[in-house]
């Protein structure tokens, strides 16, 4: 009786230890904190992807007008775009932890109890019931096996409670390949998130420069409408005096109607772009933008190939090849036998002997018809080839993007110089016309026409300049310079503008 109590005490102590270990394990491997939108905090996981900190967010929220970098900071914290990529990284990390668990032995609790189903089970006689009862009480389970067979019962067939401790042997090799695959997958998902951050910065830059350009265009369109209105008034006066033909008056009225249409269309486009940009950074209302304070530095582009290793999409596809190769190696292990050592500890029952409480089992499973394994291997080999093709395609697309971004920036810089020169000539012409008008050498109509031409020249120059700034941002994204993550960025070859 004392021995039974001692066994129960040991069981309770062992069960309590297992419970404490399980709670500790669950607490230590819990998921990362949830990324909450618009709570004023930039989680560490988002900081690692974008370089944005809570301090940056607080500084942006205190401003009345937002810069391009401020828009990026708000978009990181107030929208789901980067948070979704971060959760994909978190899921890959969970897969890595699960694969690591495949190296470790597993402990399970097994309980068996048998029931007879009336009408489907032959009713035993009283003698057979008595013999079965004696066998169970004495722990003599072998006597329950029919005499016509020579096999013995496995340790899990009998009724009762057991602890199963299983040690994977060859299963650890498969788990190692899973671990390698998920480790590379985690890096791949992280690179995809950083690449997405660059794409988001570029899209914000497009909206930002569009708003600034349309705001100026609206101002110019309003001024152009006033000048066209003044031109029509002057031409009507001249027409009433018989100094000009009716066709000249009609041309002026046509110009006025076109100016009104341009003004309305510019106002509509501005409202649309403002609404879109506000939604991109998580606002329901329009936001006020600050003018460009410090443009990005000029980059001295060398060989395009040297920027490819810095692109996150290129790095991501290389990690994808590592994932595919690890899965291919795992498929090869499917042809090998699965070997494991299982240890059973049976809790003693009343009247049972104690000399067979612990049973060890060597389990070897050898596939003889590995048709499924062959299909898995073919699929894994094809996935590896696909990953290599994807890496090659991504590298080619990245190379083309850098070349296009470089050429677009160079072209816009040349066009800026030309249009700036044209704008300067237009201003000089206007000054000459106004001087001639004061001296009575030119008419007021000529002055108005020159002012309109100067205004159009200024609009063209400003549009080209905004396009140049946008092309500079696009080049920064293309070469992996943007977004700036200080601990990961090497020195870029830059020169001040």
Secondary structure, DSSP 8 states (H G I E B T S, - for coil): -HHHHHHHHHHHHHHHHHHHHHHHHHHHT-------TTSS---HHHHHHH---HHHHHHHHT-SSB-HHHHHHHHHHHSSHHHHHHHHHHHHHHHHHHHHHTTS-EEEEEEE-----TTTS----HHHHHHHHHHHHHT-GGGGS-TT------TTTSSEEEEEEEEESTHHHHHHHHHHHHHHHHHHHHHHHHHHHHHHHHHHHHHHHHHHHHHHHHHHHHHHHHHHHHHHHHHHHHHHTTSS-HHHHHHHHHHHHHHHHHHHHHHHHHHHHHHHHHHHTT-SS---B----S---EE----THHHHTT-HHHHHHHHHHHHHHHHHHHHHHTTS-EEEEEEEEE---TT--STTSEEEEEEEE--SSTHHHHHHHHHHHHHHHHHHHHHHHHHHHHHHHHHHHHHHHHHHHHHHHHHHHHHHHHHHHHHHHHHHHHTTSS-HHHHHHHHHHHHHHHHHHHHHHHHHHHHHHHHHHHTT-SS--TTT-----EE--
